[in-house]
Amino acid sequence: MALATCFGSPVRAQSRGSILAGNVQCCATPAQTTSRRSANYQPNSWDYNSLESLKTDHLSESQVNYENIKQEVKQLIQKETEPTKKLRLVDAIQRLGVAYQFDGEIKEVLGSISKSKSAFKDDVLSMSLHFRLLRENGFSVSQDMFNSFVDNGTFKPILRKDTKGLLSLYEASFLAFEGEELLDKARVFSSKHLTEAKPALNHHLKGKVDHTLELPLHWRAPRLEARWSIDQYEIDYAFEPKLLQIGEA
């Protein structure tokens, strides 16, 4: 018998009478090759060196303006000498989401006043802000800073009337380490009296209290907080136009 090809494989051919009609159909098919169509794309003329050549040392007008504002803010930080104002300036920079632009200046400010706690012994707002900023930026600081505001193990009743001070104390309390009971007491005390004070507050201050009690600054997403802070900063008592400009840039 001769060999034939069936679906590409050799099989032994049989007599026509021994194959049932319709059972098997064998056929010899030549090998088919399909050539892929070419799009005739030309080589890219933009290599790495060509792309690098597009870079320029020239800054756009908006970039130049931003750099000028940044330098003015740095000068503002360096020229300020009053400790409380320095702290509030650093706080504003952090809340507006631009602290990464002034890391060196912030460290220098906090380092220079890290031992100046006696300057804030009668000011719970500044003392709390001082404590929070130091801990946020990696400085070692003790809860004992707040001892001047405590009498017989509890915070002094006179603090109840200082809403801004209570806000600052509440924020600071969330940076407590495990076992720092004084800061735990500060959180309970400030939360209670902020809630009680809300009905008598003006709209702006009430909004700040609601915002703070909803979620402390330490737990908030920085970018979302920056957006909220920009709106608040426009009507804040410590308004500084240059800070607002760099925060909005």
DASUL-V730286 format. One line per field, one symbol per residue. ss: DSSP state (@ for helix, = for strand, . for the rest). phi: phi as a letter, one per 30 degrees, with the letter a starting at -180 (. if undefined). Layout:
ss = ???
phi = ???
//
This chain:
ss = ..====..====...@@@.............................@@@@@........@@@@@@@@@@@@@@@@@@@...@@@@@@@@@@@@@...@@@@@@@@@@@@@@@...@@@@...@@@@@@@@@@@@@......@@@@@@@==..==.@@@@@.@@@@@@@@@@@.......@@@@@@@@@@@@@@@@@@@@..@@@@@@@@@@@@..@@@..@@@@@@@@@@@@.......@@@@@@@@.
phi = .dcbcbhicdbddcdeddcddidbbcbccddcccdddcdhddeddccedddddddbddcdddddddddddddddddddddcdedddddddedddddibdddbedddddddddcdccdddcdcbddddddeedddddciddbcddecddccbhibddeddddcddddddddddddcdddjddddddddddddddddddeecddeddddddeddddadedcddeddddddddddddcddcebedddddddd
//
